């Protein structure tokens, strides 16, 4: 009788970095195309071609075009910070930790202005597309709920 083969977990930091780079290329390709052409006319094929990946890779990572758009929005919300939650960005933490309320309001206003500049056009694209695409309407509602919760924090 032979022993069953033990399955090993596959955990390669090099592979994880390559996957992160592939994801970033797709997000940047999508952002460029969405800005230049708009959401509706941009195809997954164009996004994949711009990122130099297969169409199946885009679907494997994101699942759908709406999720590609939300990834673009998430990246812009993070503003280059590698954080799991937008509230963990250094700017947001500075607002949270400030004890002087006037300074806190100034920091918040400055941060919000920067965020709106980075995210505004893509979020408006999401809002407009949500009015005609049911899957995006659900995503828009979800993102609005996150936004409200973060503002309350």
URPEPE-V524908 format. One record per run of one state. SS is the DSSP state (H for helix, E for strand, L for the rest). FROM is the first residue (numbers start at 1). LEN is the number of residues. If there is no record, write none. Layout:
{{SS FROM LEN} {SS FROM LEN}}
This chain:
{{L 1 12} {H 13 25} {L 38 6} {H 44 8} {L 52 3} {H 55 8} {L 63 2} {H 65 14} {L 79 7} {H 86 3} {L 89 1} {H 90 8} {L 98 3} {H 101 30} {L 131 3} {H 134 19} {L 153 1}}
